[in-house]
């Protein structure tokens, strides 16, 4: 791949903007030697002295705070505001693997690898997504059986939910693992049994748990071991 196309695909600017950056001496190799527009791509490229962003395929984990949405079409703050600005313009696009709504926090995986995104997201793979939830009212004691039965119908839908696992942590605190991703599913499930979710956080996907050292609002690349853990879980 040519240098100009590489930088443009990574979101550093349009091809004309990238050419201008190169001519202005902002693009160098690892030794600090200035590159030209038609230079071959060296093993190491730096832009304004900083290492080049990882090329595709990129796979990251982000600890999403409440208040951010996962789509650039939404008004207000989005998860892309937590990333380097150019990440929004990468080609191929960096997409979330299953969205989290504005009021839900926690693990968000993002990738520009379409095959990987499809593998994690597709219902036939039943990749478990685990949430920690705080409830408005104490549990009745029947919720685990109801969610596990695979017969629960949500309002305005005509297909029952797949079985879900519920772990009770306290009278108003649970962990719940889903194997599908319907609109506001956890909140609607508890509404269907007469309760209300006051706080919701996704804590795991498959066998990959949100890293404890990843602060809210921070992100980093997913390691090979973490990627393997996703599919070594319940996917």
C-alpha positions, 0 to 999 in steps of 0.5 A: 500500500502506498504511503498516502493511501495508508495514512488516509485510510488511518484517518489522518486526513484526505489524500490531499491533506496527507500529501500536504502533511508529508510535504511539510515534513511531518511524516518520518521513518523510525530514524527521523528521516523525512519521507516523500509522497512517493516514498516506499512505506518503511517498517516504522512510520511516525506522524509529527513524531508519534508512532503510526496508529495500528493498521487494520485489523484493529480490535480495542476494548473501551470502558464506556461511561454513562452519557455516551452513545455508540453511533455518530448519527446520535446527538451529543457525546459519542464513544468516538469522542473518547478515541483519537479524533481520526479514528472516526474516519478510519477506512474500514470504519471502526464499529462497535460490537453490539451497542450500549445505550446512553445510560449503560456503561462498561465493556464495549469492543470495537473493530474494523474487522468485519468478519470478527464483528459478525462472528461475535455479534451473530445470534447463531454463535450465542456469544454470551454478554454479561451485565451487572445490574442494580435494581429498584426493588428486591427480587421476588425469587422467581426471576432466575427460573423465568429468565432461564425458561426461554418463554419470556415475551417482551412487550410488543414482541412475538418471539420469546427470549432465549434462555438467560442466566441470572446470578443473584448477588444481593436482594437488589443486585444481579449479574445476568448473561444474555445470548442475544441482543434485543433493544434495551433487553435487560431493562425490559426483562426486569420490567416484565417481572415488575422491577426496574434497573437503576444501574447497568454495566456490561462486564464481560463478553464470552470469556473476556471480562472487562479489565479491572485496570481499565478506567472508565473512559479509557481504551486499549487494544485487545490482546491475542489472549483476550481475543481467544478468551472471548471464544473460549467462553460461552460463544 
